[in-house]
Each structure stands twice: as structure tokens, then as C-alpha cells.
Amino acid sequence: MLEQEIQEGIEQIVLKSIEKLKTENVVKVPYIPINKYVEVFEKLGTYDDFETNGWDVDFWLYFYINDIKYCLAGSWYYGGYTIYKDEEWNVKL
């Protein structure tokens, strides 16, 4: 029961963040285990790709919602996550 409530809370964070991206370039989101975000991305749209680098594990996790590509980016060592539209790849074919 608690797990479901947590997941619903993360879903609301993602949806509100995407709404904020209509007027902001980058939105800060809570430092939550990545797999919880991935579960929400898979529910709301499509989880696409995951990249990391270096010892501080900067990461970029890509996902689509309503045919718009977004990125959850941050650092596992330093913390701090953000979501932004991946404008470079938002091209309709």
C-alpha cells in the first residue's frame, strides 16, 4: 500500500515538472532512486535511454511522454536531479 502511494507521489512530481516546463527551461526534482522514476516513465510514456560518466556518475535518463523527449539528469555523487526537454531531439519526422 505504501509503495503504491510513493509511486503515485513520484508520478505527480513528474507530471507537475512537465507542466512547469511550459514556462521554465529546467525543473529541479527530488533525489529519489532512479528505478522509481523509470517505473513512472514506463507508466506515463516510454523510457528510452540511460547514459552515465565518470566516478561521480553524472547521468542522463531519456524518456518520452506524448511524443516529446525529456531528460532526467543529475549526479549520484553530488545529488541534485533536474528534468528538461531534450530540444535537440524533439523533431517530428
Sequence and secondary structure as in RCSB ss.txt:
>XXXX:A:sequence
MLEQEIQEGIEQIVLKSIEKLKTENVVKVPYIPINKYVEVFEKLGTYDDFETNGWDVDFWLYFYINDIKYCLAGS
WYYGGYTIYKDEEWNVKL
>XXXX:A:secstr
 HHHHHHHHHHHHHHHHHHHTTT SEEEE    HHHHHHHHHHHSEEEEEEEETTTTEEEEEEEETTEEEEEEEE
TTT  EEEEE GGG    
